[in-house]
Amino acid sequence: MRRGLLLVLGLAACQTQSPCEDTEIRVDGGCVPYTAEDPVEAAVTAPAAGDTWQWQLTEAIDTSIDVAVYDIDLFDATDGDLAALRADGRVVICYFSAGSFEDWRDDAGDFPEEAIGRQLDGWPDERWVDTTNSGVRDVMATRLDLAVTRGCDGVEPDNVTAHTNATGFGITANEQLDYNRWLADQAHERGLSVALKNDLEQIPELLDWFDFAVNEECMHWEECAANTPFVDAGKAVLHTEYVDRWEEAPALNDEVCGANPGFSSIVKTWDLGPEFLACP
């Protein structure tokens, strides 16, 4: 879970720059022309516009909440959690980081050492990865296979905004588009729906690839209008605003509810535990 668009000032001065031309992308260190192919189409189970949802990535999952969609951690959710949610007919979305290295994950040893970059701002246990590296993409393809094996309906790939952050790799906007489209196509090839997480400025170019959006704090950052293409396309926008202390949640919920028609909005704390408030 990442806070909106963490734009890094002085980006050009603090990270390696891409050696490629504006019309090219890097593939394992070499530059190749980039032209997007048509998105992979698939019959998938995705959240519907206006669906109620719960997002829980920490603590024991409370599977009893009366919502249509659960967004849970791909690795940490138990088999029992997944079975209970499927038995109740929930749409199950599985979260994983598609843009960072987390040393506690079971597959941490599969990342190429040269593809592990700088620390994520505010997240000392995570480091950006070079998403132009084929070894990183192999890890993500395996994670998508795991989502299928575990019975997830869809996935929420996080940290797909490297082009606006100081990663150490100088990921360009085109390289981000290529990676995000690759993730969506790989998900669809496996019959999984896929969320675009934040990356608001690239929504117009990515809308056709993604089935729904997951957004953090667009009200706080005054950028909710950027999600309009998803709303206009009849696709779900699963939206969260955060509070530092739970006693602040009711007041924030009063502000959130009704502010963005077409959104499925909830209020959470930063740890994304079981507590949440949704609009009536």
The 8 nearest C-alpha neighbors of each residue, nearest first, counted from 0:
[[1, 157, 2, 158, 215, 269, 271, 96],
 [0, 2, 3, 158, 215, 157, 4, 5],
 [1, 3, 215, 4, 5, 0, 216, 197],
 [2, 4, 215, 216, 5, 1, 197, 217],
 [3, 5, 6, 2, 198, 197, 163, 160],
 [6, 4, 3, 7, 2, 164, 163, 1],
 [5, 7, 163, 4, 164, 8, 10, 165],
 [8, 6, 164, 10, 5, 9, 165, 163],
 [9, 7, 10, 6, 11, 164, 165, 12],
 [8, 10, 12, 11, 7, 13, 165, 14],
 [11, 9, 13, 12, 8, 7, 165, 14],
 [10, 12, 9, 13, 14, 16, 15, 169],
 [11, 13, 10, 9, 14, 15, 16, 8],
 [12, 14, 10, 11, 9, 165, 15, 167],
 [13, 15, 167, 169, 165, 12, 11, 16],
 [14, 16, 169, 168, 167, 17, 13, 11],
 [17, 15, 169, 14, 18, 168, 11, 170],
 [16, 18, 169, 19, 15, 170, 171, 168],
 [19, 17, 16, 20, 30, 25, 29, 28],
 [20, 18, 17, 30, 23, 24, 21, 25],
 [19, 21, 23, 22, 18, 24, 30, 17],
 [20, 22, 23, 19, 173, 24, 171, 172],
 [21, 23, 20, 33, 32, 24, 173, 19],
 [24, 22, 32, 33, 20, 31, 21, 19],
 [23, 25, 174, 30, 31, 33, 19, 32],
 [26, 24, 30, 29, 28, 131, 27, 31],
 [25, 27, 29, 28, 131, 30, 132, 24],
 [28, 26, 132, 29, 131, 25, 133, 30],
 [27, 29, 26, 25, 30, 132, 131, 18],
 [28, 30, 25, 26, 27, 31, 24, 19],
 [31, 29, 25, 24, 19, 23, 26, 28],
 [30, 32, 23, 24, 25, 33, 29, 26],
 [33, 31, 23, 22, 24, 34, 30, 20],
 [34, 32, 23, 24, 22, 31, 35, 173],
 [33, 35, 36, 32, 22, 23, 177, 173],
 [36, 34, 33, 37, 177, 180, 38, 176],
 [35, 37, 38, 34, 39, 180, 33, 177],
 [36, 38, 39, 35, 208, 40, 207, 184],
 [39, 37, 208, 40, 184, 36, 207, 180],
 [40, 38, 184, 187, 37, 41, 188, 208],
 [39, 41, 38, 187, 42, 184, 188, 208],
 [42, 40, 187, 43, 190, 39, 188, 191],
 [41, 43, 190, 44, 40, 187, 191, 192],
 [44, 42, 192, 190, 191, 41, 45, 187],
 [45, 43, 152, 192, 46, 153, 42, 191],
 [44, 46, 192, 43, 47, 210, 153, 90],
 [47, 45, 235, 50, 68, 90, 48, 211],
 [48, 46, 235, 50, 49, 45, 234, 233],
 [47, 49, 235, 234, 50, 233, 261, 46],
 [48, 50, 263, 261, 262, 47, 235, 51],
 [51, 49, 47, 48, 67, 263, 46, 52],
 [50, 52, 66, 67, 263, 68, 49, 53],
 [53, 51, 68, 66, 69, 67, 50, 54],
 [52, 54, 69, 70, 68, 55, 66, 51],
 [53, 55, 70, 69, 71, 271, 56, 52],
 [56, 54, 271, 272, 71, 273, 57, 70],
 [55, 57, 72, 71, 271, 272, 54, 58],
 [58, 56, 272, 55, 271, 270, 59, 60],
 [59, 57, 272, 60, 56, 273, 55, 271],
 [58, 60, 61, 57, 273, 76, 272, 55],
 [61, 59, 62, 58, 273, 55, 80, 76],
 [60, 62, 63, 59, 273, 64, 80, 55],
 [61, 63, 64, 60, 84, 80, 83, 69],
 [64, 62, 61, 65, 84, 66, 83, 60],
 [65, 63, 62, 66, 61, 53, 52, 67],
 [64, 66, 63, 67, 51, 62, 52, 53],
 [67, 65, 51, 52, 68, 64, 53, 69],
 [66, 68, 89, 51, 52, 50, 90, 65],
 [69, 67, 52, 90, 89, 66, 91, 51],
 [68, 70, 53, 91, 52, 54, 92, 71],
 [69, 71, 92, 54, 93, 91, 53, 55],
 [72, 70, 93, 56, 55, 94, 69, 92],
 [73, 71, 94, 56, 75, 93, 74, 76],
 [72, 74, 93, 94, 95, 75, 76, 71],
 [75, 73, 72, 76, 95, 104, 77, 94],
 [74, 76, 72, 73, 77, 56, 71, 57],
 [77, 75, 72, 74, 80, 73, 71, 78],
 [78, 76, 80, 79, 75, 81, 74, 82],
 [77, 79, 81, 80, 82, 76, 149, 83],
 [78, 80, 82, 77, 81, 83, 76, 84],
 [81, 79, 77, 83, 78, 82, 76, 84],
 [80, 82, 78, 84, 79, 83, 85, 77],
 [81, 83, 79, 85, 80, 84, 86, 78],
 [84, 82, 86, 80, 81, 85, 79, 87],
 [83, 85, 81, 87, 86, 89, 82, 80],
 [84, 86, 88, 82, 87, 83, 89, 81],
 [87, 85, 83, 84, 88, 82, 89, 81],
 [88, 86, 84, 85, 89, 83, 82, 62],
 [87, 89, 85, 86, 84, 90, 67, 83],
 [90, 88, 67, 84, 68, 87, 85, 91],
 [89, 91, 68, 152, 67, 69, 92, 46],
 [92, 90, 69, 152, 151, 89, 68, 70],
 [91, 93, 70, 153, 154, 152, 151, 69],
 [94, 92, 154, 73, 71, 72, 70, 155],
 [93, 95, 155, 72, 73, 71, 154, 156],
 [96, 94, 156, 73, 157, 97, 155, 72],
 [95, 97, 157, 156, 98, 99, 158, 94],
 [96, 98, 156, 157, 158, 99, 95, 139],
 [99, 97, 158, 96, 159, 128, 127, 157],
 [98, 100, 127, 128, 126, 96, 97, 125],
 [99, 101, 126, 125, 127, 128, 102, 115],
 [102, 100, 125, 103, 104, 99, 124, 107],
 [101, 103, 107, 104, 100, 124, 125, 108],
 [104, 102, 101, 105, 107, 106, 124, 100],
 [103, 105, 107, 106, 102, 101, 74, 100],
 [106, 104, 107, 103, 108, 102, 74, 109],
 [105, 107, 108, 104, 109, 110, 138, 103],
 [108, 106, 104, 109, 102, 105, 110, 101],
 [107, 109, 106, 110, 105, 111, 102, 104],
 [108, 110, 107, 106, 111, 138, 134, 135],
 [109, 111, 108, 135, 107, 112, 134, 138],
 [112, 110, 114, 113, 134, 109, 135, 115],
 [113, 111, 114, 115, 110, 108, 109, 116],
 [112, 114, 111, 115, 116, 129, 110, 128],
 [113, 115, 129, 128, 111, 112, 116, 132],
 [116, 114, 128, 113, 112, 127, 126, 129],
 [117, 115, 127, 128, 167, 126, 166, 114],
 [116, 118, 166, 126, 127, 167, 119, 115],
 [119, 117, 126, 125, 123, 120, 127, 116],
 [118, 120, 122, 126, 125, 121, 127, 117],
 [119, 121, 122, 118, 123, 5, 164, 165],
 [120, 122, 119, 123, 118, 124, 125, 1],
 [121, 123, 119, 120, 124, 125, 118, 126],
 [124, 122, 125, 118, 121, 119, 120, 126],
 [125, 123, 122, 101, 126, 102, 118, 119],
 [126, 124, 101, 100, 123, 118, 122, 119],
 [127, 125, 118, 100, 117, 99, 119, 116],
 [126, 128, 99, 116, 166, 117, 98, 100],
 [127, 129, 115, 99, 114, 116, 98, 130],
 [130, 128, 114, 131, 132, 168, 115, 127],
 [129, 131, 132, 128, 135, 178, 136, 98],
 [130, 132, 129, 26, 25, 27, 133, 174],
 [133, 131, 27, 130, 134, 135, 129, 26],
 [134, 132, 136, 135, 137, 27, 131, 26],
 [133, 135, 137, 136, 132, 111, 138, 110],
 [136, 134, 138, 137, 133, 132, 110, 130],
 [135, 137, 139, 133, 138, 134, 140, 132],
 [136, 138, 134, 140, 135, 139, 133, 141],
 [139, 137, 135, 141, 136, 140, 142, 134],
 [140, 138, 142, 136, 141, 137, 143, 135],
 [139, 141, 143, 137, 142, 138, 136, 144],
 [142, 140, 144, 138, 139, 143, 145, 137],
 [143, 141, 139, 145, 144, 140, 138, 146],
 [142, 144, 146, 140, 145, 141, 139, 147],
 [145, 143, 141, 147, 142, 146, 148, 140],
 [144, 146, 148, 142, 143, 147, 149, 141],
 [147, 145, 143, 149, 151, 144, 148, 150],
 [146, 148, 144, 150, 145, 149, 151, 143],
 [149, 147, 145, 146, 150, 144, 151, 143],
 [148, 150, 146, 147, 151, 145, 78, 81],
 [149, 151, 147, 148, 146, 152, 81, 91],
 [152, 150, 146, 91, 153, 149, 147, 92],
 [153, 151, 91, 191, 44, 92, 90, 192],
 [154, 152, 192, 191, 92, 193, 151, 93],
 [153, 155, 93, 193, 92, 94, 156, 192],
 [154, 156, 94, 194, 93, 193, 157, 95],
 [157, 155, 97, 95, 96, 94, 154, 196],
 [158, 156, 96, 97, 159, 196, 95, 155],
 [159, 157, 98, 160, 97, 96, 99, 161],
 [158, 160, 98, 157, 161, 97, 179, 198],
 [159, 161, 162, 158, 198, 163, 164, 175],
 [162, 160, 164, 163, 159, 170, 166, 158],
 [161, 163, 170, 171, 160, 172, 164, 175],
 [164, 162, 6, 161, 160, 7, 5, 165],
 [165, 163, 161, 7, 162, 166, 6, 5],
 [164, 166, 167, 10, 14, 7, 13, 163],
 [165, 167, 117, 168, 127, 164, 116, 161],
 [166, 168, 14, 116, 15, 117, 165, 169],
 [167, 169, 15, 166, 170, 129, 14, 16],
 [170, 168, 16, 15, 17, 14, 167, 171],
 [169, 171, 162, 168, 174, 161, 175, 17],
 [172, 170, 174, 162, 173, 169, 175, 17],
 [171, 173, 175, 174, 162, 176, 170, 163],
 [174, 172, 176, 175, 171, 177, 24, 23],
 [173, 175, 177, 171, 176, 172, 24, 170],
 [176, 174, 172, 178, 173, 177, 179, 162],
 [177, 175, 173, 179, 174, 178, 180, 172],
 [176, 178, 174, 180, 175, 179, 181, 173],
 [179, 177, 181, 175, 180, 176, 174, 182],
 [178, 180, 182, 176, 181, 177, 175, 183],
 [179, 181, 183, 177, 182, 178, 176, 184],
 [180, 182, 178, 184, 179, 183, 185, 177],
 [183, 181, 179, 185, 180, 184, 186, 178],
 [184, 182, 180, 186, 185, 181, 208, 193],
 [183, 185, 187, 181, 39, 186, 182, 180],
 [184, 186, 188, 182, 183, 187, 181, 189],
 [187, 185, 191, 183, 189, 184, 188, 182],
 [186, 188, 190, 184, 189, 191, 185, 41],
 [189, 187, 185, 186, 190, 184, 39, 41],
 [188, 190, 187, 186, 191, 185, 147, 144],
 [191, 189, 187, 188, 43, 41, 186, 42],
 [192, 190, 153, 186, 187, 189, 152, 43],
 [191, 193, 153, 43, 45, 44, 210, 187],
 [192, 194, 154, 153, 210, 209, 183, 155],
 [195, 193, 212, 211, 155, 209, 196, 210],
 [194, 196, 212, 209, 213, 197, 211, 193],
 [197, 195, 213, 214, 194, 157, 212, 198],
 [196, 198, 214, 199, 3, 195, 213, 215],
 [199, 197, 160, 200, 201, 196, 202, 159],
 [200, 198, 197, 202, 201, 225, 226, 4],
 [199, 201, 202, 198, 225, 203, 197, 204],
 [200, 202, 199, 204, 203, 198, 205, 176],
 [201, 203, 205, 199, 204, 206, 200, 198],
 [204, 202, 201, 205, 206, 228, 200, 207],
 [203, 205, 202, 201, 206, 207, 176, 208],
 [206, 204, 202, 208, 207, 203, 201, 209],
 [205, 207, 208, 202, 209, 203, 204, 229],
 [206, 208, 205, 209, 38, 204, 210, 203],
 [209, 207, 206, 205, 38, 183, 180, 210],
 [210, 208, 206, 193, 211, 194, 207, 195],
 [209, 211, 193, 194, 192, 234, 45, 208],
 [212, 210, 235, 194, 234, 209, 236, 195],
 [211, 213, 236, 195, 194, 196, 237, 235],
 [214, 212, 237, 196, 238, 236, 195, 194],
 [215, 213, 238, 197, 196, 237, 239, 212],
 [214, 216, 239, 3, 217, 238, 2, 240],
 [217, 215, 240, 219, 218, 239, 3, 220],
 [216, 218, 223, 222, 220, 219, 221, 215],
 [219, 217, 221, 216, 220, 223, 222, 240],
 [218, 220, 216, 217, 221, 240, 222, 3],
 [219, 221, 217, 218, 222, 216, 3, 223],
 [222, 220, 218, 219, 217, 223, 224, 216],
 [221, 223, 217, 224, 220, 225, 218, 219],
 [224, 222, 217, 225, 226, 218, 221, 259],
 [225, 223, 226, 227, 222, 221, 217, 259],
 [224, 226, 223, 227, 222, 199, 200, 228],
 [227, 225, 224, 228, 229, 223, 230, 199],
 [226, 228, 230, 224, 229, 225, 231, 223],
 [229, 227, 231, 230, 226, 232, 203, 206],
 [230, 228, 234, 232, 227, 231, 226, 233],
 [231, 229, 227, 233, 232, 228, 234, 261],
 [230, 232, 228, 233, 229, 227, 234, 261],
 [233, 231, 229, 230, 234, 228, 227, 206],
 [232, 234, 230, 231, 48, 229, 235, 47],
 [235, 233, 229, 48, 211, 232, 230, 47],
 [236, 234, 48, 211, 47, 46, 237, 212],
 [235, 237, 212, 262, 238, 213, 263, 211],
 [238, 236, 213, 263, 212, 235, 214, 264],
 [237, 239, 264, 214, 263, 236, 213, 215],
 [240, 238, 265, 215, 266, 264, 216, 214],
 [239, 241, 216, 266, 215, 267, 265, 238],
 [242, 240, 267, 268, 266, 269, 239, 243],
 [243, 241, 268, 244, 248, 247, 267, 245],
 [242, 244, 268, 245, 241, 269, 247, 248],
 [245, 243, 242, 246, 247, 268, 248, 241],
 [246, 244, 247, 248, 242, 268, 243, 267],
 [245, 247, 248, 244, 249, 250, 242, 243],
 [248, 246, 245, 244, 249, 250, 242, 251],
 [247, 249, 251, 245, 246, 250, 252, 242],
 [250, 248, 252, 251, 247, 253, 246, 276],
 [251, 249, 253, 252, 248, 247, 254, 246],
 [252, 250, 254, 248, 253, 249, 255, 247],
 [251, 253, 255, 249, 254, 250, 248, 256],
 [252, 254, 250, 251, 255, 256, 249, 278],
 [255, 253, 251, 252, 256, 250, 258, 257],
 [256, 254, 252, 258, 253, 251, 257, 264],
 [257, 255, 278, 258, 253, 254, 252, 264],
 [256, 258, 259, 260, 255, 278, 254, 253],
 [257, 259, 255, 256, 260, 254, 218, 262],
 [258, 260, 257, 262, 261, 256, 223, 255],
 [261, 259, 262, 257, 258, 230, 263, 256],
 [260, 262, 230, 49, 259, 48, 263, 236],
 [263, 261, 236, 260, 264, 259, 49, 237],
 [262, 264, 237, 49, 238, 236, 51, 50],
 [265, 263, 238, 262, 239, 237, 277, 278],
 [264, 266, 277, 239, 276, 238, 267, 240],
 [265, 267, 240, 276, 275, 239, 241, 252],
 [268, 266, 241, 275, 271, 242, 240, 269],
 [269, 267, 242, 241, 270, 271, 243, 245],
 [268, 270, 271, 241, 267, 243, 242, 272],
 [269, 271, 272, 268, 57, 56, 267, 55],
 [272, 270, 55, 269, 56, 268, 57, 267],
 [271, 273, 57, 55, 270, 274, 58, 56],
 [272, 274, 55, 61, 275, 271, 60, 58],
 [275, 273, 272, 267, 276, 268, 271, 245],
 [276, 274, 267, 266, 273, 265, 277, 53],
 [277, 275, 266, 265, 252, 278, 267, 274],
 [278, 276, 265, 264, 279, 266, 275, 252],
 [277, 279, 256, 264, 265, 276, 252, 257],
 [278, 277, 256, 276, 257, 51, 252, 264]]
